[in-house]
Amino acid sequence: MQVLSLVWGILAFLGMFVAFFPCLGSLNWINIPFAGVGLAVSVVTLVTTKEQKKGLVIAGLILCAIAVAFGSVRLLLGAGVV
């Protein structure tokens, strides 16, 4: 689950970068829920992991949180939310 969390975070982060290009901002409507699910998976994995190595989970959690935050700001600034 730790690797899944990291991979999900990387994909959400890459989706955020693609959505920053002009005329592709509407992809945030897909990327924000995708990153939100990744955020939920990361939190569940972080809580259930008993090992000391939680770095992958924390990295995935941070990447998903950044993707949700910047994607939401991009939608607000680009008048994607009316």
Sequence and secondary structure as in RCSB ss.txt:
>XXXX:A:sequence
MQVLSLVWGILAFLGMFVAFFPCLGSLNWINIPFAGVGLAVSVVTLVTTKEQKKGLVIAGLILCAIAVAFGSVRL
LLGAGVV
>XXXX:A:secstr
 HHHHHHHHHHHHHHHHHHTSTT GGGHHHHHHHHHHHHHHHHHHHHH  SS  HHHHHHHHHHHHHHHHHHHHH
HHTT   
